Amino acid sequence: MLIRKIETFLRRTGMPPTKFGRLATHDPRFVLDLRMGRTPRPHTETRVEHFMNTYHEGHDAH
């Protein structure tokens, strides 16, 4: 499940959920919406997975 992977990523990096949403999807409410049951589109899910896989601490710009 994507939300579990995101929650693990957030704990590991210490990144706030709103910052994650802004950087990964340009939507600061993305993580909150997932927590509330939102189902992302396949393309969005792929984009978020790519963001987490290529994120390097200290480098916010992608």
PDB file of N, CA, C and O in Angstrom:
ATOM      1  N   MET A   1       0.836  -1.196   0.000  1.00  0.00           N
ATOM      2  CA  MET A   1       0.000   0.000   0.000  1.00  0.00           C
ATOM      3  C   MET A   1       0.872   1.247   0.000  1.00  0.00           C
ATOM      4  O   MET A   1       1.847   1.330   0.746  1.00  0.00           O
ATOM      5  N   LEU A   2       0.525   2.197  -0.822  1.00  0.00           N
ATOM      6  CA  LEU A   2       1.335   3.401  -0.974  1.00  0.00           C
ATOM      7  C   LEU A   2       1.428   4.180   0.333  1.00  0.00           C
ATOM      8  O   LEU A   2       2.508   4.652   0.689  1.00  0.00           O
ATOM      9  N   ILE A   3       0.322   4.323   1.050  1.00  0.00           N
ATOM     10  CA  ILE A   3       0.357   5.141   2.263  1.00  0.00           C
ATOM     11  C   ILE A   3       1.343   4.563   3.283  1.00  0.00           C
ATOM     12  O   ILE A   3       2.006   5.325   3.987  1.00  0.00           O
ATOM     13  N   ARG A   4       1.453   3.252   3.376  1.00  0.00           N
ATOM     14  CA  ARG A   4       2.420   2.651   4.311  1.00  0.00           C
ATOM     15  C   ARG A   4       3.845   2.998   3.915  1.00  0.00           C
ATOM     16  O   ARG A   4       4.672   3.312   4.771  1.00  0.00           O
ATOM     17  N   LYS A   5       4.133   2.944   2.626  1.00  0.00           N
ATOM     18  CA  LYS A   5       5.468   3.300   2.147  1.00  0.00           C
ATOM     19  C   LYS A   5       5.766   4.770   2.433  1.00  0.00           C
ATOM     20  O   LYS A   5       6.876   5.124   2.830  1.00  0.00           O
ATOM     21  N   ILE A   6       4.767   5.613   2.226  1.00  0.00           N
ATOM     22  CA  ILE A   6       4.944   7.047   2.490  1.00  0.00           C
ATOM     23  C   ILE A   6       5.183   7.284   3.973  1.00  0.00           C
ATOM     24  O   ILE A   6       6.082   8.040   4.339  1.00  0.00           O
ATOM     25  N   GLU A   7       4.393   6.650   4.829  1.00  0.00           N
ATOM     26  CA  GLU A   7       4.552   6.835   6.276  1.00  0.00           C
ATOM     27  C   GLU A   7       5.947   6.407   6.714  1.00  0.00           C
ATOM     28  O   GLU A   7       6.564   7.078   7.541  1.00  0.00           O
ATOM     29  N   THR A   8       6.454   5.302   6.172  1.00  0.00           N
ATOM     30  CA  THR A   8       7.808   4.847   6.492  1.00  0.00           C
ATOM     31  C   THR A   8       8.827   5.878   6.022  1.00  0.00           C
ATOM     32  O   THR A   8       9.767   6.204   6.748  1.00  0.00           O
ATOM     33  N   PHE A   9       8.643   6.386   4.815  1.00  0.00           N
ATOM     34  CA  PHE A   9       9.536   7.410   4.265  1.00  0.00           C
ATOM     35  C   PHE A   9       9.536   8.651   5.153  1.00  0.00           C
ATOM     36  O   PHE A   9      10.594   9.209   5.442  1.00  0.00           O
ATOM     37  N   LEU A  10       8.354   9.083   5.585  1.00  0.00           N
ATOM     38  CA  LEU A  10       8.257  10.284   6.422  1.00  0.00           C
ATOM     39  C   LEU A  10       8.980  10.086   7.753  1.00  0.00           C
ATOM     40  O   LEU A  10       9.681  10.984   8.219  1.00  0.00           O
ATOM     41  N   ARG A  11       8.811   8.910   8.365  1.00  0.00           N
ATOM     42  CA  ARG A  11       9.502   8.635   9.631  1.00  0.00           C
ATOM     43  C   ARG A  11      11.013   8.608   9.426  1.00  0.00           C
ATOM     44  O   ARG A  11      11.765   9.150  10.236  1.00  0.00           O
ATOM     45  N   ARG A  12      11.449   7.983   8.354  1.00  0.00           N
ATOM     46  CA  ARG A  12      12.891   7.841   8.088  1.00  0.00           C
ATOM     47  C   ARG A  12      13.547   9.185   7.820  1.00  0.00           C
ATOM     48  O   ARG A  12      14.658   9.435   8.287  1.00  0.00           O
ATOM     49  N   THR A  13      12.875  10.055   7.074  1.00  0.00           N
ATOM     50  CA  THR A  13      13.474  11.327   6.679  1.00  0.00           C
ATOM     51  C   THR A  13      13.131  12.471   7.629  1.00  0.00           C
ATOM     52  O   THR A  13      13.818  13.492   7.640  1.00  0.00           O
ATOM     53  N   GLY A  14      12.076  12.311   8.426  1.00  0.00           N
ATOM     54  CA  GLY A  14      11.626  13.406   9.279  1.00  0.00           C
ATOM     55  C   GLY A  14      10.911  14.507   8.512  1.00  0.00           C
ATOM     56  O   GLY A  14      10.705  15.602   9.035  1.00  0.00           O
ATOM     57  N   MET A  15      10.535  14.219   7.281  1.00  0.00           N
ATOM     58  CA  MET A  15       9.873  15.205   6.432  1.00  0.00           C
ATOM     59  C   MET A  15       8.408  15.357   6.845  1.00  0.00           C
ATOM     60  O   MET A  15       7.718  14.360   7.055  1.00  0.00           O
ATOM     61  N   PRO A  16       7.931  16.600   6.961  1.00  0.00           N
ATOM     62  CA  PRO A  16       6.513  16.804   7.247  1.00  0.00           C
ATOM     63  C   PRO A  16       5.650  16.344   6.065  1.00  0.00           C
ATOM     64  O   PRO A  16       6.070  16.452   4.913  1.00  0.00           O
ATOM     65  N   PRO A  17       4.453  15.835   6.346  1.00  0.00           N
ATOM     66  CA  PRO A  17       3.561  15.355   5.268  1.00  0.00           C
ATOM     67  C   PRO A  17       3.241  16.418   4.221  1.00  0.00           C
ATOM     68  O   PRO A  17       3.144  16.105   3.034  1.00  0.00           O
ATOM     69  N   THR A  18       3.076  17.677   4.649  1.00  0.00           N
ATOM     70  CA  THR A  18       2.734  18.716   3.679  1.00  0.00           C
ATOM     71  C   THR A  18       3.898  18.982   2.728  1.00  0.00           C
ATOM     72  O   THR A  18       3.688  19.212   1.537  1.00  0.00           O
ATOM     73  N   LYS A  19       5.114  18.951   3.247  1.00  0.00           N
ATOM     74  CA  LYS A  19       6.293  19.144   2.394  1.00  0.00           C
ATOM     75  C   LYS A  19       6.416  17.984   1.404  1.00  0.00           C
ATOM     76  O   LYS A  19       6.709  18.191   0.226  1.00  0.00           O
ATOM     77  N   PHE A  20       6.191  16.767   1.892  1.00  0.00           N
ATOM     78  CA  PHE A  20       6.226  15.608   1.003  1.00  0.00           C
ATOM     79  C   PHE A  20       5.238  15.792  -0.133  1.00  0.00           C
ATOM     80  O   PHE A  20       5.582  15.596  -1.299  1.00  0.00           O
ATOM     81  N   GLY A  21       4.021  16.166   0.197  1.00  0.00           N
ATOM     82  CA  GLY A  21       3.001  16.360  -0.832  1.00  0.00           C
ATOM     83  C   GLY A  21       3.386  17.419  -1.849  1.00  0.00           C
ATOM     84  O   GLY A  21       3.199  17.239  -3.052  1.00  0.00           O
ATOM     85  N   ARG A  22       3.931  18.537  -1.348  1.00  0.00           N
ATOM     86  CA  ARG A  22       4.353  19.607  -2.265  1.00  0.00           C
ATOM     87  C   ARG A  22       5.452  19.123  -3.207  1.00  0.00           C
ATOM     88  O   ARG A  22       5.398  19.373  -4.411  1.00  0.00           O
ATOM     89  N   LEU A  23       6.452  18.425  -2.655  1.00  0.00           N
ATOM     90  CA  LEU A  23       7.587  17.996  -3.474  1.00  0.00           C
ATOM     91  C   LEU A  23       7.220  16.853  -4.423  1.00  0.00           C
ATOM     92  O   LEU A  23       7.661  16.833  -5.572  1.00  0.00           O
ATOM     93  N   ALA A  24       6.426  15.918  -3.950  1.00  0.00           N
ATOM     94  CA  ALA A  24       6.132  14.715  -4.742  1.00  0.00           C
ATOM     95  C   ALA A  24       4.993  14.910  -5.736  1.00  0.00           C
ATOM     96  O   ALA A  24       5.023  14.350  -6.833  1.00  0.00           O
ATOM     97  N   THR A  25       3.984  15.704  -5.358  1.00  0.00           N
ATOM     98  CA  THR A  25       2.790  15.804  -6.210  1.00  0.00           C
ATOM     99  C   THR A  25       2.300  17.232  -6.426  1.00  0.00           C
ATOM    100  O   THR A  25       1.302  17.444  -7.114  1.00  0.00           O
ATOM    101  N   HIS A  26       2.991  18.213  -5.846  1.00  0.00           N
ATOM    102  CA  HIS A  26       2.559  19.615  -5.895  1.00  0.00           C
ATOM    103  C   HIS A  26       1.214  19.810  -5.199  1.00  0.00           C
ATOM    104  O   HIS A  26       0.464  20.727  -5.535  1.00  0.00           O
ATOM    105  N   ASP A  27       0.912  18.947  -4.228  1.00  0.00           N
ATOM    106  CA  ASP A  27      -0.345  18.999  -3.478  1.00  0.00           C
ATOM    107  C   ASP A  27      -0.026  18.798  -2.003  1.00  0.00           C
ATOM    108  O   ASP A  27       0.196  17.667  -1.570  1.00  0.00           O
ATOM    109  N   PRO A  28       0.001  19.891  -1.212  1.00  0.00           N
ATOM    110  CA  PRO A  28       0.359  19.751   0.197  1.00  0.00           C
ATOM    111  C   PRO A  28      -0.622  18.887   1.004  1.00  0.00           C
ATOM    112  O   PRO A  28      -0.279  18.426   2.092  1.00  0.00           O
ATOM    113  N   ARG A  29      -1.812  18.668   0.493  1.00  0.00           N
ATOM    114  CA  ARG A  29      -2.804  17.853   1.202  1.00  0.00           C
ATOM    115  C   ARG A  29      -2.766  16.382   0.793  1.00  0.00           C
ATOM    116  O   ARG A  29      -3.574  15.589   1.277  1.00  0.00           O
ATOM    117  N   PHE A  30      -1.851  16.010  -0.083  1.00  0.00           N
ATOM    118  CA  PHE A  30      -1.824  14.662  -0.641  1.00  0.00           C
ATOM    119  C   PHE A  30      -1.797  13.574   0.431  1.00  0.00           C
ATOM    120  O   PHE A  30      -2.613  12.653   0.397  1.00  0.00           O
ATOM    121  N   VAL A  31      -0.859  13.672   1.388  1.00  0.00           N
ATOM    122  CA  VAL A  31      -0.732  12.634   2.420  1.00  0.00           C
ATOM    123  C   VAL A  31      -1.975  12.612   3.300  1.00  0.00           C
ATOM    124  O   VAL A  31      -2.483  11.538   3.623  1.00  0.00           O
ATOM    125  N   LEU A  32      -2.469  13.778   3.691  1.00  0.00           N
ATOM    126  CA  LEU A  32      -3.684  13.832   4.507  1.00  0.00           C
ATOM    127  C   LEU A  32      -4.848  13.175   3.770  1.00  0.00           C
ATOM    128  O   LEU A  32      -5.613  12.411   4.359  1.00  0.00           O
ATOM    129  N   ASP A  33      -4.976  13.474   2.485  1.00  0.00           N
ATOM    130  CA  ASP A  33      -6.055  12.878   1.695  1.00  0.00           C
ATOM    131  C   ASP A  33      -5.909  11.355   1.627  1.00  0.00           C
ATOM    132  O   ASP A  33      -6.905  10.637   1.717  1.00  0.00           O
ATOM    133  N   LEU A  34      -4.675  10.858   1.469  1.00  0.00           N
ATOM    134  CA  LEU A  34      -4.464   9.404   1.468  1.00  0.00           C
ATOM    135  C   LEU A  34      -4.857   8.802   2.810  1.00  0.00           C
ATOM    136  O   LEU A  34      -5.476   7.740   2.869  1.00  0.00           O
ATOM    137  N   ARG A  35      -4.493   9.489   3.879  1.00  0.00           N
ATOM    138  CA  ARG A  35      -4.847   9.013   5.227  1.00  0.00           C
ATOM    139  C   ARG A  35      -6.357   8.959   5.412  1.00  0.00           C
ATOM    140  O   ARG A  35      -6.864   8.160   6.199  1.00  0.00           O
ATOM    141  N   MET A  36      -7.073   9.813   4.684  1.00  0.00           N
ATOM    142  CA  MET A  36      -8.533   9.862   4.779  1.00  0.00           C
ATOM    143  C   MET A  36      -9.214   8.930   3.773  1.00  0.00           C
ATOM    144  O   MET A  36     -10.441   8.905   3.677  1.00  0.00           O
ATOM    145  N   GLY A  37      -8.410   8.162   3.024  1.00  0.00           N
ATOM    146  CA  GLY A  37      -8.999   7.175   2.134  1.00  0.00           C
ATOM    147  C   GLY A  37      -8.893   7.446   0.654  1.00  0.00           C
ATOM    148  O   GLY A  37      -9.368   6.651  -0.157  1.00  0.00           O
ATOM    149  N   ARG A  38      -8.277   8.560   0.283  1.00  0.00           N
ATOM    150  CA  ARG A  38      -8.114   8.864  -1.150  1.00  0.00           C
ATOM    151  C   ARG A  38      -7.290   7.774  -1.826  1.00  0.00           C
ATOM    152  O   ARG A  38      -6.320   7.271  -1.260  1.00  0.00           O
ATOM    153  N   THR A  39      -7.685   7.421  -3.033  1.00  0.00           N
ATOM    154  CA  THR A  39      -6.938   6.451  -3.839  1.00  0.00           C
ATOM    155  C   THR A  39      -6.280   7.211  -4.985  1.00  0.00           C
ATOM    156  O   THR A  39      -6.970   7.816  -5.806  1.00  0.00           O
ATOM    157  N   PRO A  40      -4.945   7.184  -5.048  1.00  0.00           N
ATOM    158  CA  PRO A  40      -4.274   7.923  -6.115  1.00  0.00           C
ATOM    159  C   PRO A  40      -4.388   7.212  -7.461  1.00  0.00           C
ATOM    160  O   PRO A  40      -4.557   5.994  -7.524  1.00  0.00           O
ATOM    161  N   ARG A  41      -4.293   7.984  -8.517  1.00  0.00           N
ATOM    162  CA  ARG A  41      -4.268   7.409  -9.864  1.00  0.00           C
ATOM    163  C   ARG A  41      -2.952   6.655 -10.043  1.00  0.00           C
ATOM    164  O   ARG A  41      -1.960   6.971  -9.385  1.00  0.00           O
ATOM    165  N   PRO A  42      -2.941   5.668 -10.924  1.00  0.00           N
ATOM    166  CA  PRO A  42      -1.708   4.898 -11.150  1.00  0.00           C
ATOM    167  C   PRO A  42      -0.501   5.776 -11.511  1.00  0.00           C
ATOM    168  O   PRO A  42       0.608   5.530 -11.037  1.00  0.00           O
ATOM    169  N   HIS A  43      -0.717   6.793 -12.344  1.00  0.00           N
ATOM    170  CA  HIS A  43       0.392   7.679 -12.723  1.00  0.00           C
ATOM    171  C   HIS A  43       0.936   8.423 -11.508  1.00  0.00           C
ATOM    172  O   HIS A  43       2.149   8.569 -11.357  1.00  0.00           O
ATOM    173  N   THR A  44       0.044   8.891 -10.648  1.00  0.00           N
ATOM    174  CA  THR A  44       0.458   9.603  -9.441  1.00  0.00           C
ATOM    175  C   THR A  44       1.217   8.669  -8.514  1.00  0.00           C
ATOM    176  O   THR A  44       2.233   9.050  -7.932  1.00  0.00           O
ATOM    177  N   GLU A  45       0.725   7.454  -8.380  1.00  0.00           N
ATOM    178  CA  GLU A  45       1.404   6.475  -7.535  1.00  0.00           C
ATOM    179  C   GLU A  45       2.825   6.213  -8.046  1.00  0.00           C
ATOM    180  O   GLU A  45       3.767   6.131  -7.257  1.00  0.00           O
ATOM    181  N   THR A  46       2.971   6.084  -9.350  1.00  0.00           N
ATOM    182  CA  THR A  46       4.291   5.868  -9.952  1.00  0.00           C
ATOM    183  C   THR A  46       5.199   7.059  -9.681  1.00  0.00           C
ATOM    184  O   THR A  46       6.372   6.888  -9.349  1.00  0.00           O
ATOM    185  N   ARG A  47       4.658   8.261  -9.821  1.00  0.00           N
ATOM    186  CA  ARG A  47       5.439   9.478  -9.587  1.00  0.00           C
ATOM    187  C   ARG A  47       5.909   9.570  -8.136  1.00  0.00           C
ATOM    188  O   ARG A  47       7.051   9.946  -7.871  1.00  0.00           O
ATOM    189  N   VAL A  48       5.028   9.224  -7.201  1.00  0.00           N
ATOM    190  CA  VAL A  48       5.365   9.267  -5.777  1.00  0.00           C
ATOM    191  C   VAL A  48       6.439   8.222  -5.452  1.00  0.00           C
ATOM    192  O   VAL A  48       7.381   8.503  -4.711  1.00  0.00           O
ATOM    193  N   GLU A  49       6.290   7.023  -6.008  1.00  0.00           N
ATOM    194  CA  GLU A  49       7.295   5.968  -5.804  1.00  0.00           C
ATOM    195  C   GLU A  49       8.651   6.445  -6.330  1.00  0.00           C
ATOM    196  O   GLU A  49       9.676   6.255  -5.675  1.00  0.00           O
ATOM    197  N   HIS A  50       8.652   7.060  -7.505  1.00  0.00           N
ATOM    198  CA  HIS A  50       9.902   7.566  -8.081  1.00  0.00           C
ATOM    199  C   HIS A  50      10.515   8.635  -7.174  1.00  0.00           C
ATOM    200  O   HIS A  50      11.724   8.633  -6.943  1.00  0.00           O
ATOM    201  N   PHE A  51       9.692   9.539  -6.665  1.00  0.00           N
ATOM    202  CA  PHE A  51      10.182  10.581  -5.763  1.00  0.00           C
ATOM    203  C   PHE A  51      10.872   9.960  -4.553  1.00  0.00           C
ATOM    204  O   PHE A  51      11.978  10.364  -4.194  1.00  0.00           O
ATOM    205  N   MET A  52      10.228   8.985  -3.927  1.00  0.00           N
ATOM    206  CA  MET A  52      10.803   8.365  -2.728  1.00  0.00           C
ATOM    207  C   MET A  52      12.077   7.601  -3.055  1.00  0.00           C
ATOM    208  O   MET A  52      13.025   7.611  -2.269  1.00  0.00           O
ATOM    209  N   ASN A  53      12.108   6.940  -4.205  1.00  0.00           N
ATOM    210  CA  ASN A  53      13.278   6.148  -4.588  1.00  0.00           C
ATOM    211  C   ASN A  53      14.484   7.002  -4.965  1.00  0.00           C
ATOM    212  O   ASN A  53      15.623   6.550  -4.852  1.00  0.00           O
ATOM    213  N   THR A  54      14.243   8.226  -5.410  1.00  0.00           N
ATOM    214  CA  THR A  54      15.343   9.071  -5.862  1.00  0.00           C
ATOM    215  C   THR A  54      15.643  10.217  -4.907  1.00  0.00           C
ATOM    216  O   THR A  54      16.550  11.007  -5.168  1.00  0.00           O
ATOM    217  N   TYR A  55      14.904  10.327  -3.806  1.00  0.00           N
ATOM    218  CA  TYR A  55      15.104  11.419  -2.856  1.00  0.00           C
ATOM    219  C   TYR A  55      16.443  11.263  -2.135  1.00  0.00           C
ATOM    220  O   TYR A  55      16.794  10.184  -1.657  1.00  0.00           O
ATOM    221  N   HIS A  56      17.169  12.364  -2.074  1.00  0.00           N
ATOM    222  CA  HIS A  56      18.427  12.397  -1.324  1.00  0.00           C
ATOM    223  C   HIS A  56      18.305  13.507  -0.287  1.00  0.00           C
ATOM    224  O   HIS A  56      18.011  14.653  -0.626  1.00  0.00           O
ATOM    225  N   GLU A  57      18.531  13.166   0.963  1.00  0.00           N
ATOM    226  CA  GLU A  57      18.406  14.145   2.044  1.00  0.00           C
ATOM    227  C   GLU A  57      19.273  15.367   1.753  1.00  0.00           C
ATOM    228  O   GLU A  57      20.421  15.259   1.322  1.00  0.00           O
ATOM    229  N   GLY A  58      18.678  16.533   2.007  1.00  0.00           N
ATOM    230  CA  GLY A  58      19.413  17.768   1.773  1.00  0.00           C
ATOM    231  C   GLY A  58      19.259  18.300   0.369  1.00  0.00           C
ATOM    232  O   GLY A  58      19.760  19.381   0.058  1.00  0.00           O
ATOM    233  N   HIS A  59      18.572  17.556  -0.493  1.00  0.00           N
ATOM    234  CA  HIS A  59      18.330  18.003  -1.865  1.00  0.00           C
ATOM    235  C   HIS A  59      16.839  17.968  -2.131  1.00  0.00           C
ATOM    236  O   HIS A  59      16.302  16.957  -2.583  1.00  0.00           O
ATOM    237  N   ASP A  60      16.165  19.093  -1.843  1.00  0.00           N
ATOM    238  CA  ASP A  60      14.710  19.150  -1.980  1.00  0.00           C
ATOM    239  C   ASP A  60      14.265  19.309  -3.420  1.00  0.00           C
ATOM    240  O   ASP A  60      13.185  18.842  -3.784  1.00  0.00           O
ATOM    241  N   ALA A  61      15.052  19.940  -4.226  1.00  0.00           N
ATOM    242  CA  ALA A  61      14.630  20.204  -5.613  1.00  0.00           C
ATOM    243  C   ALA A  61      14.797  18.934  -6.456  1.00  0.00           C
ATOM    244  O   ALA A  61      15.814  18.244  -6.376  1.00  0.00           O
ATOM    245  N   HIS A  62      13.791  18.651  -7.249  1.00  0.00           N
ATOM    246  CA  HIS A  62      13.849  17.510  -8.177  1.00  0.00           C
ATOM    247  C   HIS A  62      13.549  17.992  -9.574  1.00  0.00           C
ATOM    248  O   HIS A  62      13.544  17.197 -10.514  1.00  0.00           O
TER     249      HIS A  62
END
